[in-house]
Structure formats: C-alpha cells, structure tokens
C-alpha cells in the first residue's frame, strides 16, 4: 500500500452524536471518515466515493440500514458492519443474512469497535481489494467440482457462471476449498476468517454459511458442496452428485 493511500470509512447513524464519536475514534487511527445520517445518504456516499468499509445503524429514516445494505450489495463488495442495539438480536441475524459481514452491539466498546474495523479491513485487503500488490500478483485458482475460485481477482464461478460473494463469504469459501473434506467447527471458521477468538459464534457462522449456500446451490436444502456434519461443523465436498 502506498504512503498516499488513505482508507475511507463511512459511518452511518441517524444520531449525529454517535456518528461524531465514532468518527473521532477512527480518525485517531488514521482513517478518513465519511458521514451519513440515513440509508439514502449512505447509498449516495458509497456510490459517489471510494469507500472501503461501512459502519451502519439499522433503524433510520428515509431508508433503513438493512435496505441500504441490500442496495449496496448489488454492486459493492466492501466490508459492512451493522451497529445493533442490545435488545435487537434479530437485527444481527437479519443484517448478516442480507449481506453484512459483522455487527457491533450498542453501546459499543471503543476498543472493540476499532478492532472489528481493522479486522474487516484486513480480510478485505487480504483478498486484494485495496491495493494489495501481493494478492494482485497471485494467479492461483481453486477448483472443486463446478466451483472455480479466482483468488487474484476475487471472482467465483459456479458451473461457469459468475456468482458474487461478500469479502467474508469469499474468505470462508476459500478456507473450505483449500481443505476439501476437512470438517471445521464454527469456532475454527470464525477464528481463521475473523482473526478473533470464537466464543458463542455459531449463529454468526451459520448465517454466513447459509448465505453462501443460497448463492452456490441449485437447491440449498440439498447442498452439493458445503455440508453440515451435525455436532462437529462444516466441510466442503466435491459436489459431483446431484
């Protein structure tokens, strides 16, 4: 990454005090901050600027956070972190289902927020999304059954057709494709993909796996590729059987 490069983070919340506090916190870490106060502003900002990560609240006027995430996911693959109130556990699951990569509970711990932003950006850069020259030079392709994962340009082909995954979904699939047949527990997947200790992360991983299946499989209820090994975890199979 060149010295001139600046990481752009978009903070979205209808509470301007929260936006200001998060902006000040992340600016101290060297990030360039964009601000938005509803989903429509967020959508316009992402489409008009080179945003590398977004933090977004759920309940907002004009366009709520979940609707904004779905619209952004139509064209953008940036890491998205949902800001969720403690009492709104369903927001976390729904947020992950529509394309968010992670969530932070309000009231947030400043150190945790910074750590999750850094973790999200690390995953994004690892896959070559922000000027990662080493990733750009990689030309390896993982191929299993009808799946082809092109690591150098973050492209997944399923039976020859391009399928869009989020940065986190790509990382999970890469992990499973590098070790076909190996069973990974939810905690292992979380620790390897999120680079954090995995305690009580079953729902988070499950939602991402389900979302990947919906994109890969003809019939997600009878998956060809990602299989659940009950009580143990997940594995990727060759996917030849129908």
Buried (B, 14 or more C-beta within 10 A) or exposed (E): EEEEEEBBBBBBBBEEEBBBBBBEBBEEEEBBBBBBBBBBBBBEBBEEEEBBBBBBBBBBEBBBBBBBBEBBBEEBBBBBBBBBBEEBEEBBBBBBBBBBBBBBBBEBEBEEBBBBBBBBBEBBBBBBBBEBEEBEEBEEEBEBBBBBBBBBEBBBBBEEEEBBBBBBBBBBBBBBBEEBEEBBBBBBBBBBBBEBEBEEBBEBBBBBBEBBBEBBBEEBEEBBBBBBEEEEBBBBBEBEEE
